[in-house]
Amino acid sequence: MEPPLDRPVFETPTFTSGLRGYDKRRVDELIGRCVDALNSDQASRIEQAKTELDRERGKLPLALRGYDRGQVDGMLERLSAVLGHLLPDS
């Protein structure tokens, strides 16, 4: 039996705000659901979060004053990779 993987710790990210950035509420909700899944030991929650994250990444709405798109895109890419790494067939 393999030892359990150490789960990375994701702290609440701080993004720069600017004009025509990603909608803050939607980004916060998406990241929150992914972090909750990371903190669970349920492969189904991790898989569901990764699927949602990958689906929503390219469709986040813009807001007049939102989060910096480059920073959010980078974080979501890293978060997707971590979630994928934790899936059983990865």
N, C-alpha and C positions, 0 to 999 in steps of 0.2 A: 504494500500500500504506500502510495506516495505521500509525503508530508503536504499539508495544505499550503497553498500559495499565500505569501504575505500580500495583503490587499493594500494598494496605495491609498494614501490619505489625501483627499482633495479638500482643501479649504475653500471657503466661499471666495470665488475670484473677484477681483476688483478690476473693472474695465473703465477705460476713459470714455466719457460722454462727448458726443459731438453732433453736428448737424447730419441728418439723413443716416443715422445709425440704426442698428437693429432694435426693435421694440424691447424695452427693458423687462417688462413683465413677462413676456413670452420666453425670453432667454433665461430669466431667473427660474421660471417654472420648469423648463426643459432640463436645465442643469440640475435643479433640485431633484427631479424624478430619477435622473441618471445616478446621482450621488446616493440617493436612497437605495437604488438597486445595487450599487457597489457595496453598500454596507450590509446587504442581505446575504444570506448563504443560498439563495434560491436561483438556480440556473435559469429557470423560466422568467424570473423578473429581470435578470441581467440581459437575457436574449430579447425580451420585450423592450427594454430601455434602449438597447443598441439599435433595434429595428426602428423605433420611434425617432431616435436621434439621427440616424442616417437618412430617414425619410424627411424630417423637418429641416435638416441643415441647409438645404438649398432653397427653402421656402419661407424662411423667417421674415416677417413683415418689417418694413422700415418705419421709423418714426421721425418726426421733425428733430427731436433731441433724443438720440438713442445711444446704445453702446457702439464703440468702435468696431466696425465690421471685421477688420483684420485680426484684432485681438480675440474676438468671439470665435471666428473661424478657426484660428489656431488652437484655442482651448477645446472646441468641439471635436476637432480632428484627434487631439491627444486623448480625449475622453472616449471617443469611439474605439481607438486602438486598445485602450485599457480594458474596456468592456469586452471587446473581441477576444483579447488574450485570456480572459477568465471563462470563456465558453468552453465546454467539454471537448469539442472537436477542433479546437484552434491549434 
